[in-house]
Amino acid sequence: MKMLQKGDKAPNFTAVDQDGIAHKLSDYKGKKLIVFFYPAANTPSCTIEVCNLRDNYSELVKAGYSLLGVSADTQKKQSNFKNKFELPFPLLADEDKKLIETFGVWGPKKFMGREFDGIHRTTFIINEKGIIDEVITKVKTKEHSAQILSVQ
C-alpha cells in the first residue's frame, strides 16, 4: 500500500455519492477539500467521527473547506448513514475501492487480535491547487474537526 503523502498532487477522481451524484476532484478546483476515509458506515467509531465533523461543519466551512467522506459501502448504506445522522456533506460509495486504493488507504489491519485487509481511517487535506497539504493518519474520532482546523 503506497499512501499519498503531503506535497503529492491529489489524483483526479470521479466517484458517486449516496444519491448517485458524481463528484470529481475538478469540481473543487480553487477550493480547499477534505477527503476523509472511514472503514464502514454505522459502526461506532465511524459514527463518532462523522458526527464530530457534522457538529463542527460550520467552522470547517467558515475555514473554507468542502468535505467528502469515503468508504466502500453501497450507495444505499451511505444514504441511510447520511440521513440517520443528518450529515451535511456527501458520502462517496466506493464499492470497487478504486478511490480507496488510489489514495493508498487499503491494506492490512489488526483489530481485536485479528488480521485482515481494510480501510485505514485517514484524512487528506487538499489545497486550492489540488496539492495535498496534510495527511492525518492518527485520526481522533471525537476531535477530528479540531485536528483538521489545527492544520491551517
FITOR-429510 format. One line per 5 residues: their letters; for each residue z, y, x of C-alpha. Coordinates in nm, 4 decimals. Layout:
A) Z Y X  ...;
//
This chain:
MKMLQ) 0.0000 0.0000 0.0000  -0.1141 0.3302 0.1557  0.0623 0.6049 -0.0365  -0.0895 0.9514 -0.0356  0.1102 1.1965 0.1742;
KGDKA) 0.1941 1.5654 0.1876  -0.1160 1.7520 0.3059  -0.3631 1.4958 0.1653  -0.6296 1.6059 -0.0773  -0.5453 1.4739 -0.4233;
PNFTA) -0.8025 1.2185 -0.5404  -1.0390 1.3263 -0.8129  -0.9313 1.1085 -1.1029  -1.0044 1.0576 -1.4701  -0.7532 0.8787 -1.6931;
VDQDG) -0.6809 0.8772 -2.0648  -0.3562 0.9822 -2.2243  -0.1628 0.8394 -2.5180  -0.4174 0.9891 -2.7618  -0.7289 0.8745 -2.5758;
IAHKL) -0.7956 1.2213 -2.4310  -0.9369 1.2123 -2.0785  -0.7595 1.4106 -1.8063  -0.9296 1.4867 -1.4745  -0.7923 1.6480 -1.1622;
SDYKG) -1.0636 1.9134 -1.2007  -0.9074 2.0139 -1.5370  -0.6150 2.1503 -1.3347  -0.8119 2.3383 -1.0689  -0.6347 2.6653 -0.9915;
KKLIV) -0.3083 2.5316 -1.1393  -0.0068 2.3556 -0.9938  0.0178 1.9969 -1.1143  0.2968 1.7421 -1.1152  0.1782 1.3813 -1.1378;
FFYPA) 0.4771 1.1530 -1.1790  0.4518 0.7740 -1.1790  0.7137 0.5656 -1.3562  0.7436 0.1864 -1.3944  0.7453 0.1414 -1.7735;
ANTPS) 0.7830 0.3348 -2.0975  1.1048 0.2885 -2.2961  1.3073 0.1466 -2.0080  1.6461 0.3088 -1.9387  1.5706 0.4845 -1.6081;
CTIEV) 1.2239 0.5960 -1.7161  1.3673 0.7370 -2.0382  1.6315 0.9331 -1.8439  1.3593 1.0701 -1.6130  1.1172 1.1857 -1.8850;
CNLRD) 1.3998 1.3340 -2.0943  1.5175 1.5329 -1.7926  1.1634 1.6656 -1.7468  1.1404 1.7362 -2.1218  1.4724 1.9219 -2.1276;
NYSEL) 1.3657 2.1402 -1.8343  0.9977 2.1660 -1.9305  1.0094 2.5416 -1.9988  1.1455 2.6035 -1.6467  0.8708 2.3876 -1.4965;
VKAGY) 0.6038 2.5724 -1.6965  0.7600 2.9074 -1.6002  0.7240 2.7961 -1.2360  0.3527 2.7411 -1.3064  0.3442 2.3624 -1.3335;
SLLGV) 0.1478 2.1310 -1.5614  0.2816 1.7741 -1.5896  0.1178 1.4335 -1.6233  0.3214 1.1144 -1.6491  0.1556 0.7875 -1.5471;
SADTQ) 0.2406 0.4206 -1.5986  0.0440 0.1016 -1.6557  0.1469 0.0937 -2.0225  -0.1045 0.0848 -2.3081  -0.2037 0.3993 -2.4978;
KKQSN) -0.0032 0.2747 -2.7964  0.3115 0.2216 -2.5900  0.2682 0.5618 -2.4247  0.2149 0.7230 -2.7649  0.5309 0.5628 -2.9059;
FKNKF) 0.7291 0.6737 -2.5983  0.5966 1.0305 -2.6178  0.6673 1.0587 -2.9916  1.0084 0.8891 -2.9810  1.1393 1.1330 -2.7203;
ELPFP) 0.9275 1.4336 -2.8277  0.7741 1.4776 -2.4847  0.5728 1.7998 -2.4437  0.3437 1.6617 -2.1714  0.0733 1.3915 -2.1698;
LLADE) 0.1395 1.0340 -2.0598  -0.1568 0.8635 -1.8962  -0.2184 0.4973 -1.9821  -0.3383 0.3469 -1.6535  -0.3669 -0.0133 -1.7704;
DKKLI) -0.6146 -0.1124 -1.4982  -0.3845 0.0503 -1.2378  -0.6786 0.2417 -1.0913  -0.4883 0.5711 -1.0642  -0.1675 0.3959 -0.9596;
ETFGV) -0.3492 0.2204 -0.6734  -0.5455 0.5342 -0.5779  -0.2199 0.7241 -0.5241  -0.0752 0.4192 -0.3443  0.2321 0.3684 -0.5618;
WGPKK) 0.1769 -0.0015 -0.6441  0.3423 -0.2608 -0.4231  0.6320 -0.4934 -0.3535  0.9687 -0.4047 -0.5080  1.3138 -0.5568 -0.5333;
FMGRE) 1.5244 -0.5448 -0.8466  1.8425 -0.7424 -0.9053  1.7625 -0.9712 -0.6137  1.4134 -1.0486 -0.7405  1.0944 -0.9512 -0.5566;
FDGIH) 0.7769 -0.8559 -0.7431  0.4877 -0.6103 -0.7362  0.5247 -0.2979 -0.9444  0.5004 0.0799 -0.9664  0.7128 0.2773 -0.7237;
RTTFI) 0.8727 0.5733 -0.9040  0.7039 0.8592 -0.7188  0.6137 1.2204 -0.7922  0.3271 1.4163 -0.6389  0.3250 1.7958 -0.6473;
INEKG) -0.0324 1.9187 -0.6179  -0.1160 2.2816 -0.5480  -0.3867 2.5036 -0.6984  -0.6384 2.3888 -0.4339  -0.5870 2.0175 -0.5062;
IIDEV) -0.3765 1.9506 -0.1961  -0.0543 1.7507 -0.2202  0.2299 1.9908 -0.1348  0.5089 1.7367 -0.1700  0.5733 1.3689 -0.2415;
ITKVK) 0.9091 1.2773 -0.3925  0.9792 0.9085 -0.3311  1.3550 0.9133 -0.3891  1.3413 1.0304 -0.7490  1.6800 1.1063 -0.9023;
TKEHS) 1.6090 1.0380 -1.2690  1.8962 1.2519 -1.4026  1.7962 1.5558 -1.1963  1.4263 1.5118 -1.1375  1.3234 1.8568 -1.2594;
AQILS) 1.5722 2.0154 -1.0142  1.4162 1.8086 -0.7341  1.0723 1.9423 -0.8281  1.1866 2.3028 -0.8647  1.3624 2.2931 -0.5278;
VQ) 1.0288 2.2254 -0.3557  0.8920 2.5742 -0.4211;
//
